[in-house]
Each structure stands twice: as C-alpha cells, then as structure tokens.
Amino acid sequence: LPKAVLAGVSWTKVRELFLEKYHLEYIISSFQGPNDWNFSENTSLSEVLLVARKRSVDENSGYTIFVNLFRKPENEIESVYIGSQLAELYGAVAPADIENANASPFSVKLHGKKVADVYSVRLVEEAFGHYNLFAQAELNRITTLIREGTLYLPTKGIVNRISLTTFDTFAAEIGPDVRQVHSAFRKVTYRSQEPYQSFWNHETEKVRCIGQNPNASLEPKNAKMARALWKRSGNLLIVERAWLPTYRVLAILSKQNVLSNVWWPVQTKKVKAKGHTLTRDETAKIMALWINSTYGTLLLLSLSEVTRGPWIKFKKTPLWKLPVLDIRKLSKKQVKKLLDLYSHVHNGELQPLPKEFREPRVKGKIDDKFNEILGLDVDLNILYGLLSKDPTITGEAIEV
C-alpha cells in the first residue's frame, strides 16, 4: 500500500480497522534511495508491505515487527534468506521494542553488510508513521521518545526530559489551504501597497533564512471570499510540503501577515508565562526557532505524510496537535535569551538540511541556546551524524 497508510489523514479509518480487528505482524519499508522507495513495478511512490492477520474476538494484538530495508533484495535467493530471518523473529521481538530505551534493534545482514534495521512496536496510537519515518532504528527511537518529552541519545540512553504541549496551545488559527487561496485570489507581482500579500512557493535557493518578507501580492477573484480568507492570514509560516534534501527551513516568520500556496499561515496567541506575557509576535518568533531546531524538526517530521522518500506533506489537522516546547514554563530571562537569539539568527543562511546536519551552523546555534535555557547538558553530534546520512533526509541510499 502507499506509505501514507501509516499516517495519512485519509487513511484514518483503515488504520482504525487494523487496530480493532487485526494484528499487523510486519510493516516492511524500502529506504533504497534515490528511486527505490517502492515494491510495485508501476510506481515510484513510497510503499509499505503489510502482513496482517485477523484476530479472534478475545485475542490481544501483539508486537508489530518493523523492517526498514536499506536496500531491497536483488533476487529470490536474497529474498528467501532475509524472509527466513524475519520469520524467526516472530513471537520473540519484545527485546527489540523501539519504545524501550534499553532494547536493541536487530540487524539483518547479507554478504557481511547490514541491509535492514528490525525492531518491534505494540501499536496503540491511531497514526503510527513516526515509528518508521527514518531508515535507522535509533533515529526512530529518538523521535518516538521525544514525542513523549523524553530526550534519548544512543550513547547516553535517556538523558533528560523536555516539557512539551500541543501547538494549539499557542496557535489561534491555521490558515486556508492552497485550493481555497486559488479560488479566492490570483497571484500578481509584489507591490508593497497592495492590501493582500503572500509568500508564494518555496524556492530553496531563495528561502535560506527564517526571517522573510512577502514576495507576491494577491488580487481578489471574489471580494467576499477574499476578505473571509484574509482573516485567517498569519505571519508564522510552516511548510505544507517539503523536499528534505534541498529545503533549509521548515518554518519562517514574515514581517507582516500573508497567505500562501505551499505554506500554512499561522496566527499565534498571546501567552502567559512565568510572571510575564508574551506578545503574539514573540510567540511566533520562539515557535519559528523551535520548529527549526533539531528537536522541533524531529517532532514536525513525525507528523508528516510520506509521498516519495524525502518528499513529504503536512496536513492541517495533525498540525494542531504538533508537540512543541511549552513556553508557558519559561521565565522572562529565558524568553529574552530566545528573542535575542532570533534577532541574531533570523537573517542567517541555513544550508540544505543534509549539509546543515553534517556541519551545524545556524541550526547548531539554535540547538545550543535551547539546550542552555532548558538545562540540557548534551552533545548532539551523534544525532547530527545519524540525520546527515539517513535516506529520509538525504534522498540517497544509506552507506553501511
């Protein structure tokens, strides 16, 4: 099936059926970039192979075995060899539970080289795409645990906790989708005096910084509809779709409210923190920093719908429940440090994500400041190394 079955909004009822009546025994994914994300010969889109068994009425669902292939078997002999190893794991996979920080994933080897990471999960959540967002088991463990506010690193184990809440705590409105914008407006050349402004497209060679200005104007096709949609414009923008090997930023802050065709415009709220209140603009600045931090990036990606390898989409409904830093628990001094950081880095040029993880510059500064104010004494170089080589980020096959 398309890999979107694991997290896509339109596949929700299918997942509910699986959880209610079936034991998903295996979920097998290919991470063989740049083109082999599939199993069918008539598509280039990402697919998963599901092995499911209908449960009896009084039977509880057991562990699901996730198999992340770094490369697909090239012939029947390799297929049988890999399949026989996976069959032997069935019923004895609790030690490989990805949600257990002390469990170790299995490695499938072929000709002396690792060709897959294998681990297990007891599925209870309705959406479970985050369990195999990445090819590497440890990255999926890090992502799974940080969604619960637990910071885990492979060489350290559980090192600390981060206080999280959901995005709807700070977002008053997430704006209209692209079809609504196209129905009400037509894009024209940017003119600063126009009442309706937009941030159009995502040209990665131009969108290098967190701070941005509108780049196009909008003319109403229908005045009534245009006014209604404009009430939902915002200055914090989160990507609606992304090609991760080339994208540099996943959230930007515009100097004024805009609509967009490939970004979700967000209106933020005033937030009461410890002994002080953040303005809407201050909330937006800190959220832009957080989403572009490594922690925030992992949490945002955990909500994505995978289309083809690193080509992913974000739907509005899951965004409301995006786990984000609970800035209500920050002191005035901590907030000032983050706002000063925004002033310092908002015009800094980020590199494409794979290179930024290999050589953390702006993202490294953001991470260091969040670590400082949250009291996290951690070295993220191992995490950067894992991210910099994962096919979901690079679009290329992993080197093992």
C-alpha positions as CSV (number, residue, x, y, z in Angstrom):
1,L,0.0,0.0,0.0
2,P,1.1,3.6,-0.3
3,K,3.2,4.6,2.8
4,A,0.7,7.3,3.6
5,V,-1.4,4.4,5.0
6,L,0.7,4.7,8.2
7,A,-0.1,8.4,8.9
8,G,-2.3,9.9,6.2
9,V,-5.5,11.6,7.3
10,S,-7.5,10.0,4.5
11,W,-6.3,6.5,5.7
12,T,-7.6,7.0,9.3
13,K,-10.5,4.6,9.0
14,V,-8.2,1.9,7.6
15,R,-5.8,2.2,10.5
16,E,-8.7,2.1,12.9
17,L,-9.9,-1.1,11.3
18,F,-6.4,-2.6,11.6
19,L,-6.1,-1.8,15.2
20,E,-9.6,-3.0,16.1
21,K,-9.6,-6.4,14.2
22,Y,-6.2,-7.3,13.0
23,H,-2.7,-8.0,14.3
24,L,-0.3,-6.2,12.0
25,E,2.5,-8.7,12.1
26,Y,5.1,-6.9,9.8
27,I,5.4,-3.5,8.3
28,I,8.2,-3.5,5.7
29,S,9.6,-0.4,4.1
30,S,12.2,0.3,1.5
31,F,14.7,3.1,2.1
32,Q,16.7,2.5,-1.0
33,G,17.1,6.0,-2.4
34,P,17.1,7.7,-4.7
35,N,14.4,5.9,-6.6
36,D,13.6,2.5,-5.0
37,W,11.1,3.5,-2.3
38,N,8.5,1.1,-3.7
39,F,7.8,-2.6,-4.1
40,S,5.4,-2.3,-7.1
41,E,6.9,-2.0,-10.5
42,N,4.4,0.6,-11.7
43,T,5.1,3.4,-9.3
44,S,7.9,5.4,-7.9
45,L,6.0,6.5,-4.8
46,S,6.9,5.1,-1.3
47,E,5.1,1.9,-0.4
48,V,4.9,-0.4,2.6
49,L,4.4,-4.1,2.6
50,L,1.9,-5.1,5.4
51,V,1.4,-8.6,6.7
52,A,-1.8,-8.7,8.8
53,R,-3.7,-11.4,10.4
54,K,-7.3,-11.2,11.6
55,R,-7.6,-11.6,15.3
56,S,-10.1,-13.7,17.2
57,V,-12.6,-11.9,19.4
58,D,-10.7,-12.4,22.7
59,E,-7.2,-12.1,21.2
60,N,-5.0,-9.2,22.1
61,S,-2.8,-7.6,19.5
62,G,0.9,-8.5,19.8
63,Y,4.0,-6.7,18.7
64,T,4.4,-5.4,15.2
65,I,7.7,-6.0,13.5
66,F,9.1,-3.1,11.6
67,V,11.6,-3.9,8.8
68,N,13.4,-1.0,7.3
69,L,15.3,-2.2,4.3
70,F,18.4,-0.2,3.4
71,R,18.4,-2.0,0.1
72,K,15.9,-4.4,-1.4
73,P,16.8,-8.0,-2.1
74,E,18.0,-8.3,-5.7
75,N,16.9,-11.9,-6.4
76,E,14.8,-14.8,-5.0
77,I,17.7,-16.3,-3.0
78,E,18.3,-13.0,-1.1
79,S,14.5,-12.6,-0.6
80,V,14.2,-16.1,0.9
81,Y,17.3,-15.6,3.1
82,I,16.0,-12.2,4.5
83,G,12.5,-13.6,4.9
84,S,13.7,-16.6,6.8
85,Q,15.5,-14.3,9.3
86,L,12.3,-12.2,9.8
87,A,10.1,-15.3,10.2
88,E,12.4,-16.5,13.1
89,L,11.9,-13.2,14.9
90,Y,8.1,-13.6,15.0
91,G,6.9,-14.1,18.6
92,A,10.2,-13.1,20.1
93,V,10.5,-9.4,19.4
94,A,9.8,-7.8,22.8
95,P,13.5,-7.3,23.4
96,A,13.6,-5.0,20.3
97,D,10.8,-2.7,21.5
98,I,11.6,0.7,19.9
99,E,9.9,2.5,22.9
100,N,12.3,0.8,25.3
101,A,15.4,2.9,25.7
102,N,17.4,-0.2,26.7
103,A,16.3,-2.5,23.9
104,S,18.5,-3.2,20.9
105,P,17.2,-3.4,17.3
106,F,18.1,-6.4,15.2
107,S,20.3,-6.1,12.2
108,V,19.7,-8.2,9.0
109,K,22.9,-8.8,7.2
110,L,23.6,-10.0,3.7
111,H,27.1,-10.7,2.4
112,G,28.5,-9.3,5.6
113,K,26.7,-6.0,5.3
114,K,23.7,-4.7,7.2
115,V,20.7,-4.4,4.8
116,A,17.9,-3.7,7.3
117,D,17.1,-2.5,10.8
118,V,14.4,-4.5,12.5
119,Y,12.5,-3.6,15.7
120,S,9.1,-4.0,17.3
121,V,6.3,-1.8,18.5
122,R,3.0,-2.6,20.2
123,L,0.7,-0.4,18.2
124,V,-1.9,1.6,20.2
125,E,-1.9,5.0,18.5
126,E,-4.2,5.6,15.6
127,A,-1.3,7.1,13.5
128,F,2.0,5.2,13.5
129,G,4.0,6.6,10.7
130,H,6.6,8.1,13.1
131,Y,7.7,4.6,14.0
132,N,9.5,4.2,10.7
133,L,9.9,7.7,9.4
134,F,13.7,7.1,9.2
135,A,15.6,4.1,7.9
136,Q,17.7,3.9,11.1
137,A,16.1,2.3,14.1
138,E,17.9,4.6,16.6
139,L,16.5,7.7,14.8
140,N,13.0,6.4,15.1
141,R,13.6,5.6,18.8
142,I,14.8,9.2,19.4
143,T,11.8,10.6,17.5
144,T,9.3,8.3,19.3
145,L,10.6,9.1,22.8
146,I,10.9,12.9,22.2
147,R,7.2,12.9,21.3
148,E,6.7,11.9,24.9
149,G,9.1,14.6,26.1
150,T,11.9,12.2,26.7
151,L,15.3,13.1,25.3
152,Y,17.2,9.9,24.4
153,L,20.6,9.6,22.7
154,P,22.1,6.2,21.6
155,T,25.4,6.5,23.6
156,K,23.8,8.0,26.7
157,G,20.3,6.5,27.0
158,I,17.6,8.7,28.5
159,V,19.4,11.9,29.4
160,N,16.6,14.4,30.3
161,R,13.0,15.5,29.8
162,I,11.6,18.4,27.8
163,S,8.3,19.9,28.8
164,L,6.0,19.8,25.7
165,T,2.5,20.8,24.9
166,T,0.5,20.8,21.7
167,F,0.6,23.5,19.1
168,D,-3.0,24.5,19.6
169,T,-1.9,26.0,22.9
170,F,-0.1,28.8,21.0
171,A,-1.9,28.8,17.6
172,A,-5.2,30.7,17.3
173,E,-5.6,29.9,13.6
174,I,-4.0,27.8,10.9
175,G,-4.9,29.4,7.6
176,P,-6.6,28.2,4.4
177,D,-5.2,25.5,2.1
178,V,-4.0,26.1,-1.5
179,R,-7.3,25.3,-3.1
180,Q,-9.1,28.0,-1.1
181,V,-6.4,30.5,-1.8
182,H,-6.5,29.8,-5.6
183,S,-10.3,30.0,-5.5
184,A,-10.3,33.5,-4.0
185,F,-7.2,35.1,-5.3
186,R,-4.8,35.3,-8.3
187,K,-1.1,35.9,-7.7
188,V,0.4,39.1,-9.1
189,T,3.8,40.8,-9.0
190,Y,4.7,42.0,-5.5
191,R,3.6,45.6,-4.7
192,S,4.0,46.8,-1.2
193,Q,0.9,49.0,-1.3
194,E,-1.4,46.1,-2.1
195,P,-3.7,45.1,0.8
196,Y,-3.3,41.4,0.2
197,Q,0.2,40.0,0.5
198,S,1.5,36.5,0.1
199,F,4.6,34.3,0.5
200,W,4.5,32.3,-2.7
201,N,6.2,29.0,-3.5
202,H,9.3,27.7,-1.8
203,E,12.4,28.3,-3.9
204,T,15.1,26.7,-1.9
205,E,17.9,28.9,-3.3
206,K,16.0,31.9,-2.1
207,V,14.4,30.7,1.1
208,R,17.6,30.5,3.1
209,C,16.6,32.3,6.3
210,I,14.0,32.1,9.0
211,G,13.1,35.8,8.6
212,Q,11.3,36.6,5.3
213,N,9.4,39.4,3.5
214,P,6.3,38.9,1.3
215,N,7.3,38.0,-2.2
216,A,4.0,38.3,-4.1
217,S,0.7,40.2,-4.0
218,L,-2.8,38.8,-4.4
219,E,-5.8,40.2,-6.4
220,P,-9.2,39.0,-5.3
221,K,-11.3,37.0,-7.7
222,N,-14.2,37.1,-5.3
223,A,-14.1,40.1,-2.8
224,K,-16.3,38.5,-0.2
225,M,-14.4,35.2,-0.2
226,A,-11.1,37.1,-0.2
227,R,-12.0,39.1,2.9
228,A,-13.1,35.9,4.7
229,L,-9.8,34.1,3.9
230,W,-7.7,37.1,4.7
231,K,-8.9,36.9,8.3
232,R,-7.0,33.7,8.5
233,S,-3.7,35.1,7.3
234,G,-0.7,34.9,9.6
235,N,3.0,35.8,9.9
236,L,4.3,32.4,11.1
237,L,4.5,30.0,8.2
238,I,5.0,26.2,8.4
239,V,5.8,24.2,5.3
240,E,2.8,22.4,3.7
241,R,5.1,20.1,1.7
242,A,8.9,19.6,1.7
243,W,11.7,18.0,-0.4
244,L,14.0,17.4,2.5
245,P,17.4,17.1,0.6
246,T,17.2,20.7,-0.5
247,Y,15.0,22.5,2.0
248,R,16.8,24.7,4.5
249,V,14.0,25.9,6.8
250,L,10.7,24.3,7.8
251,A,9.2,27.4,9.4
252,I,9.6,31.1,8.6
253,L,8.4,34.4,10.0
254,S,7.1,37.1,7.7
255,K,7.3,40.8,8.7
256,Q,3.6,41.0,8.0
257,N,0.6,38.7,7.7
258,V,0.4,36.7,4.4
259,L,-1.4,33.9,2.7
260,S,0.5,31.2,0.7
261,N,0.1,28.3,-1.7
262,V,2.7,26.0,-0.2
263,W,2.9,27.2,3.5
264,W,0.4,27.0,6.3
265,P,0.0,30.6,7.7
266,V,-0.5,30.6,11.5
267,Q,-1.8,33.2,13.8
268,T,-0.3,32.9,17.2
269,K,-1.7,33.8,20.6
270,K,-0.6,35.9,23.5
271,V,0.9,33.6,26.0
272,K,1.1,33.9,29.8
273,A,4.4,32.6,31.0
274,K,6.1,32.8,34.4
275,G,5.3,36.3,35.7
276,H,5.0,37.8,32.2
277,T,3.1,37.7,29.0
278,L,4.5,37.1,25.5
279,T,3.0,39.1,22.6
280,R,1.7,37.2,19.6
281,D,4.9,38.3,17.7
282,E,7.1,37.0,20.5
283,T,5.2,33.7,20.5
284,A,5.7,33.4,16.7
285,K,9.4,34.1,16.9
286,I,10.0,31.4,19.5
287,M,7.9,28.9,17.6
288,A,9.8,29.6,14.4
289,L,13.1,29.0,16.3
290,W,11.7,25.8,17.9
291,I,10.5,24.2,14.7
292,N,13.9,24.9,13.1
293,S,15.7,23.4,16.0
294,T,16.7,19.8,15.7
295,Y,14.2,18.8,18.4
296,G,11.4,20.8,16.7
297,T,12.3,19.4,13.3
298,L,12.1,15.8,14.5
299,L,8.7,16.5,16.1
300,L,7.4,18.2,13.0
301,L,8.6,15.4,10.7
302,S,6.9,12.9,13.0
303,L,3.6,14.2,11.7
304,S,4.4,14.0,8.0
305,E,2.8,12.0,5.3
306,V,5.4,10.4,3.2
307,T,4.8,10.6,-0.5
308,R,8.1,9.5,-2.1
309,G,11.1,9.1,0.1
310,P,12.0,12.6,1.4
311,W,9.1,14.2,-0.4
312,I,6.6,14.7,2.4
313,K,3.5,16.6,3.2
314,F,1.9,18.1,6.3
315,K,-1.8,18.2,6.8
316,K,-3.6,20.8,8.9
317,T,-5.5,18.5,11.2
318,P,-2.3,16.8,12.7
319,L,-0.6,20.2,13.0
320,W,-2.9,21.4,15.7
321,K,-1.6,18.6,17.9
322,L,2.1,19.0,16.9
323,P,4.2,18.6,20.1
324,V,6.1,21.8,20.8
325,L,8.1,23.3,23.7
326,D,5.8,24.6,26.4
327,I,6.9,28.2,26.5
328,R,4.5,29.0,29.3
329,K,7.1,27.5,31.7
330,L,9.8,29.8,30.6
331,S,11.0,32.7,32.7
332,K,11.2,36.2,31.4
333,K,15.0,35.8,31.3
334,Q,14.8,32.6,29.3
335,V,12.3,34.2,26.9
336,K,14.6,37.2,26.4
337,K,17.5,34.9,25.5
338,L,15.4,33.3,22.8
339,L,14.2,36.6,21.4
340,D,17.8,37.8,21.4
341,L,18.7,34.6,19.6
342,Y,16.0,35.2,17.0
343,S,17.4,38.7,16.4
344,H,20.9,37.2,15.9
345,V,20.0,34.3,13.6
346,H,16.8,35.2,11.7
347,N,18.8,36.5,8.7
348,G,21.5,33.8,9.0
349,E,21.6,31.5,5.9
350,L,20.9,27.8,6.7
351,Q,22.4,25.1,4.4
352,P,20.2,22.4,2.9
353,L,19.2,20.0,5.7
354,P,21.7,17.2,5.0
355,K,24.6,19.6,4.9
356,E,23.3,21.6,7.9
357,F,23.3,18.4,9.9
358,R,26.8,17.5,8.7
359,E,28.1,20.9,9.6
360,P,25.6,22.5,12.0
361,R,25.9,26.3,11.8
362,V,22.7,28.3,12.3
363,K,20.8,25.1,13.5
364,G,23.7,24.4,15.9
365,K,23.4,27.9,17.4
366,I,19.6,27.4,17.8
367,D,20.1,24.0,19.4
368,D,22.8,25.2,21.7
369,K,20.6,28.0,23.0
370,F,17.6,25.7,23.6
371,N,19.9,23.3,25.4
372,E,21.2,26.2,27.6
373,I,17.9,27.6,28.7
374,L,16.4,24.1,29.2
375,G,19.4,22.9,31.2
376,L,20.2,20.1,28.8
377,D,23.9,19.2,29.1
378,V,24.0,17.1,25.9
379,D,26.2,16.6,22.8
380,L,24.1,16.4,19.7
381,N,26.9,15.4,17.3
382,I,25.7,11.7,17.3
383,L,22.2,12.8,16.4
384,Y,23.5,15.1,13.7
385,G,25.5,12.3,12.3
386,L,22.5,10.0,12.1
387,L,20.4,12.6,10.5
388,S,23.0,13.6,8.0
389,K,23.1,10.2,6.4
390,D,19.5,9.0,6.7
391,P,17.7,8.4,3.3
392,T,14.7,10.3,4.5
393,I,16.9,13.4,4.8
394,T,19.4,12.9,2.0
395,G,17.2,11.1,-0.6
396,E,20.1,8.7,-1.2
397,A,20.7,5.1,-0.1
398,I,22.4,4.8,3.3
399,E,26.0,3.7,3.3
400,V,26.7,0.9,5.7
